[in-house]
């Protein structure tokens, strides 16, 4: 007949999966009255050296007394398990979840409670400079795929006892660990409850890297409504403004909510540079966004509808450069835009060194070939080149994709209605931005007190209030003493 120890072992193994790499090690403890015991862990998630040194060795070789059935798990843990990270529980479901995370459970015959030992092991990527968000000044730390490492990074940066961490599991089959981080006395409770509800409502088999698509407000909008970053300093600053950070195990991309439109154009260097220099950089980014969206369509409108608006000095060179061009201005610009996107997407799929070569050599060869073969004019290549370079000024990759996409509907409107089409496109774009929300917070809103960190970057000592665009319970973030 099976003992209760055997039944517990069978239940745990079945719940973990019979075909999983589950290891069950049976052994004896005690001096004269020997008791059966066992440890269970998942191979590949643990550090075997810790198990051999701190669990099996003391329990199998150094128990010099008889372990009675009345002995508590706490007594055995305190005397014979020389580990700092141990936990005693009688919840077998908690035991199963802990084993899946890399812990080892100790079961002893006649003792109801289970001993959980922290034996998490395996190889993890070390902390490095985030490759997609490099900065000249500022932190060189980047988030990694391990949730506990990422939480420890944030704990080192924010030592306030109001830093709250909530744990969730998402994905019915993957059961991925997720953590919410926020400052308890700053965060808005309504926004926090909304985030909790949306996370709890996720009902899919697997979630990793696609979390924002399950919690965003407007699925069919081209604009990102959740801010993602690999930089701890950006997450740190966002928490101080009342936002909530969402960390997912297995993903180095940390999400912060709610997101507002203007934050996607703020770079980390803005707060390390002089006020005037940072404000000038902000101004350049705004100009760059306008250029990316409208420059090709304005050029098309001038060629197709309003040639008289082109200064006389530029008319002849443009007309001469278009002699012999077989394609219409619209198809010419559209073709070059598509080729640029081909080069850009191709570069993302290749190793960095090869991608750089492809972008430079491919761009030069294709550009020279299309001009020589009279497929596109040099003026068109100049316009496309300026808009491509301008798109590099947008610091956030997700927003950069959205802004680049807008060129195509604007080109179609410009080819159909000219400047009226461009104006119509801009009108609907602004209306759409004002209609968006991020966790019930307006996506595009302006408050006079927030303008000091929108189009310009005012001196840091002037930013003594948190942004009103982000709901919070504590608007003061620094003293009111002015800089002398």
N, C-alpha and C positions, 0 to 999 in steps of 0.2 A: 504494500500500500504506500502511496506517495505521501510524504510528509508535507507540512505547510511550506517548508523551505523549497521543496521541489515544485510545488504548485506555484509559488511566487516566481521562481525561475522560469517555469514554462510560460506563465502569463506575460512576463516582461519580454521574453524572447519572441513570443508570438506578436506582441504589440510592436516591437521594433522591426519585425519582418523576418521570416524564417530564412530568406535568401540574403539578408543583410550580413555584413562581416561582423557579426556579434560573437564576442569571445566570452565564454563562461569558464572560470577557473575555480574548481572545487578544491578545498583543503580542510585541514583539521586544526583546531585551536584548543588549548587547554593542556594541563599537566597529566592528570590521571583520568579524570572524567572528560573525555574528548568530545567536542561538539563539532558537527558539520558546519562549514561556512563556505561562502562562495563570493566571488566578485564578478561583475558583469560590466563590459565596456564594448564600445564599437571600435574595431581596429581602424587605424588611420586618423582618428580624431583625438587620440590620447598620446601622452608621453610615457612610453613603457619604462623608462628609467625611473620615473617618479613612482610608478606602481610597484616595481620590484623593490625599490629602496625604502619607500615610506609606507607601504601597505603590506605586501606579502612578507617581507623580511621581518618586521617586528611582530606581526600576528602569527607567523608560522614558527619562528625560532626563538622569540623572546617572551612569550607568555608563560610565566613560571608559576601560575596558579590555576586552580580549577575555575573555569567560567561556569557559573551557575545559570540556570535558565531565568532566575530572577534578576540577573545582572542587567543593568541598563545599557543601552547603546551609548549613552553619554559617558558612562564610566570607561567603556572600552575605547571610545574615541579620545577621551582626555588622557588616558594612560598609555595607549599602544599605537596611536596613529599620529606620528610627529609631523603634522601638516597644519598650516595656518588656515587653509581654505577648506573647511569641512562644514557639513550641515547635517542635522538629524531631522528626519521627517517620517511620518507614518502614511503619507499620501503616495500611493504607488504610481498614480498618474504623473505627479511631479517628478518621481524617480525616472520615469520613461522619458519625459521631456529633457531632464538633465543629462541623461545618457546620450541623447541625440546631439547635445551641445558639446560633448567631449568629456563629461564627468564619468567617474567610476562609482558604482554602488557596491556596498559591502552588506551582505546578508548573513545572518548568524542564526542557527537553529535555536528556536525557543525564544528569540528576541523579536518583538513585534516591529520595532522601529528599524528604519534603514539608515545607513550612514552614507552620505554622498561626499566624495572626495574630489577636489579640483585637480584633475589630471589633464587638463586641456593641452594639447600639443599640436604638432603639424607645422608646416612651413607657411609663413605669411610674408607678403611683400613689405619691405621696410619703408619707413617714412622718407619720402623724397619730395623734391620740388615739383608741384603739379605741372605737367608738361603743357596742358592746354590753357593755363592761366599764369604764365610766368610774369614776374614783375621785377623791375630794376631795383626798387626799394621795397622793403617789407619782409614779411616772413617767408622762409624757404620751406616751410612745412606744408605737406599736403595730406589730405585724408587717404586712407587705404581701404581695402575691402573688409577688414576685420572690425566688427562693430565695437568690441571692447576697447580696441586700440583707439578708435575715433572718439569714444566717450572719454577715455583718459586724456586725449589731446585737449578736449574742451574743459575738462576738470582742471588741468594745469593752467589754463588761461583764465578761467573764471572760478575763483575760490569762494565766491559768495555762497552763504548757506541757503540762499533763496533759489539757487540753481536747482530746478526740478527735472527729474528724469522719469519718464513713464515708459514701461515696456509693453509691447504688443507682439502678437504673432499674426502674420498675414500669409495667405496661400493655404488652401486646404491640404494640399499634398506636400508642398515645399516647406510649410511651417517656418517661414523665414522670420528671424528676429527683427523687430523694428523698435526704435526708441524715439520718443518725443523729448526735446530739450527746450526749456523756456525759463525765464526769470519769473518766479511766482508772483512777486509784488509789482511787476511791470505789465505782464501779459494781460490782454483783455479776455475775460472769462467767456464771453459769448463766442469769440473767435476760437478759443481753445476747445470749447464744447463742439463747435462745428467741425473742427479738425478730428476730434475723437470720433464723432458720429460717422464721418466719411471713411475713416480708416476701418472702423468696425463693420461698415457696410460692404467692404470689399469681399466678394465671394467668387474667387477664381482658384484654379489649381496652383498657379505659380506666379509669383511677383518678384521681379528683379530688374531694375532699370526702366520699368514701365509704370512705376507707382504714380507719377504725376498725371498720367492719363486716366487713372481711376478716381482721382480726387479733384480734378480741375472743374471749373464751373462751365465753361463753354467749349465743348469738345471740338466743334467745327470752326473755331476761330484759329487764324494762323498765328496769333500772338501767344507766347508762353505766359501762362497765368500763375506759374510757380517758378521761383528763382532757384536755379541749381548752381552749385559751385563745389570745387575741390579744395578751396582755401579756408582754413580754420579762422583766419583773421576776418574774413568777410562774414562768416557765420557768427563770430563773436560780436561784430558790430551790429548785425541784424538782431541778435538777441537783445542787445542793449536798447534797441529801438522799439521793442515790444513784439517782435516776430517770434515764430515758433520754428525750430529746426527739426527736420525729419531725417533720421539716420536709419539706413537699411543695411542689414548684414549682407556682405557680398557685393556691395556697391560703394565705390569711393565718391560718388556724386551725392552730396548732401543737399536736401531741399529746404528752403525757408519760405514760410507763408505768414501772412498774405503778401503778395507781390504787387508792386505798382509799376506803371510803365516807365517812369523816369529812372528807376534804380538800375535798369538794364543798360543804361548809358553812363553809369558812374563806375570809374575804374579805381582800383585800390591805390594807385599812385597819386590820385587826386588829394589824398589826405596825408601824404608824405612830402608833397611839394609846397612851394611858396604859394600864397593865395592867388597872386596875379597869374603865375604860370599855370596853376591848376584851372583857374577860370578860363584862361585862353584855350587850354586843352578841351574843356567842356564846350566852348564856342565852336572849335573845330569839329567836334563830333556832331553837333547839331547841324552845321553846314554840310558835313559828310552825309548825314541821313537824307537831307533834302536833295543832295546831288544824286545819291544812289536811286532814289525814288523817281525823280523828275527829269534829270539831265537827258537821258536817252529819249524820253517822250517829248521833251521840249525841242530837242534837235529834230525829231521826226515831224513835229507840228510846223516848225519853221520851214522845213524843206517841202512839205506837202501842201500847206495851207497859207502860210504867211511869210513868203520869201522876202516881201518888202520890209519886214522888221529886222532883217539881218543887215548890219552896217555895210555900207557900200564897199569898204576896203576888204571885207571878208567874202563878199558875194562871188567875185571872179575866181579866187582860189578854190572855193568850195565847188563852184560849177565846173571848173576845169578838172578838179580831182574826180568828179563823177562821170566824166566822159568815158563812154564805153562800158559802164557798169550795167550788167544784164539784169540784175535784180532791182525791184522797187526799193525805195528807202526803208519801208516797213520790213520786208523780207530780209534785206541786208542787215539791218540792226538786229532783228530777231535771230538770224543765223549766227551772228557773232556772239550774242548773249548766250545762246545754247552751247556754242563751242567753249566759251569761258566756263560754263557750268560743267561741261564734260571734263575739262582740265582740272577743275577744282575737286570734283567728286573722284576723279581718277587718282588724284594726289592723296586723298584721304585713305584709299585702299592699299597704298603702296608703302614700303618702308620709308622712313623720313628722308634718307639721302637720295633714294631713287625718286621720291616725290618732288624734291627740290629740283632735280635735274629735269624731270618731266615738265614742271611748271615753266622753267626758264627756257629750255631748249624747244619744248613743244610750242610755247607761246611765240618764240621768235620765228621758228620754221613756218608755223601756220599763218602767222601775221604776214610774213614776207610772201608766202605762197598766194594768199587771197588777194593781196594788192597786185602782185604780178599777173595773176590770172584774171584780173578785173572782176572779181566776185564782190569785193568790198573796197570802198575808198579809204585813203589814209585818214581823212577827217572822221569817218565813222570809227575806225580803229582807235583814234585819239579819244573820242567821246566814250567809247566802251572801256578803254584803259583807265581813264580818269574815274569812272564810276566804280570799276573794280578796286582800284587803290583806295577810294573813299570808303568802300565797304569794310576794309581792314581796320578802320578806326573804331568800329563798333566793338566794344570790349566783350560783350556776351555773345557766345556762339549761337545760342538758340534765337536770340533777337536778330542776329545778323542774317540767319536763314530767312526769317520772316520779312525783313526789310528787302532782301534781295528778291524774294518772290514777288513783291509788290511791283517790281519793274515790268513784269509781263502783262498784268491787267492794265497798267497805266499805258503801256505801248499800244494795246488794242484800243483803248479809249482815245488816245491821241491820233491813231490812224483813222478812227471813225469820225470824231468830232473836233479834232484839233485842240486848241487851248480850252475850249469849252469842255471837252472830254477830260482834260487834265484837272480842271477846276471841279468837275463833277466827281472824279475819283478822289480828290483830296477831301471834298465835302463828306462823302460817304465813309471815308477812312476815319475822319475825326468823329463822326457820329458813332461809328462802330466802337472806337476806343472809349468814348464816354459811356457806351452801353454795357461795357464789360465789367465784371466784378471778379474779385479774387477772395473767396471765402466771405462773401457778402460785404467786401470792402471795395469801394469804387476804384477801378483800375487806373483811371486818369482823372485826377482832381488836383486843383491848385488852391493852396492856402497862402495868404500873404506872408505868414511867418515861415512857411516852408521854402519860399523862393530863394532864401540865402544858400540853399544847397540843391538848387535845380539847374538853372541856367549858368550860375556862377558857383564858386565855392568860397563862401565867406570865411573870414578868420575863424579858427576853431573855437576861440574864446567867446565868439558871438553865438555859437550854437548851444545855448544853455537849455533849450527846450527840445523835447523829442518831437519828431515830425507828426503833425496832426493827421496826415494821410493814413498813418498806422494807428488804429485804436490802441490805447494803453491806459493803465491805471495810475501812472506816475509820470507827469509831463516834464518834471525837472531832471536833467541828467548831469548838471554841474552847477556850481555856485554862480551867483549873479554878479560877483566882483568883476569889474571891467578891467581890461588890459590898460595899463598906464603907458 
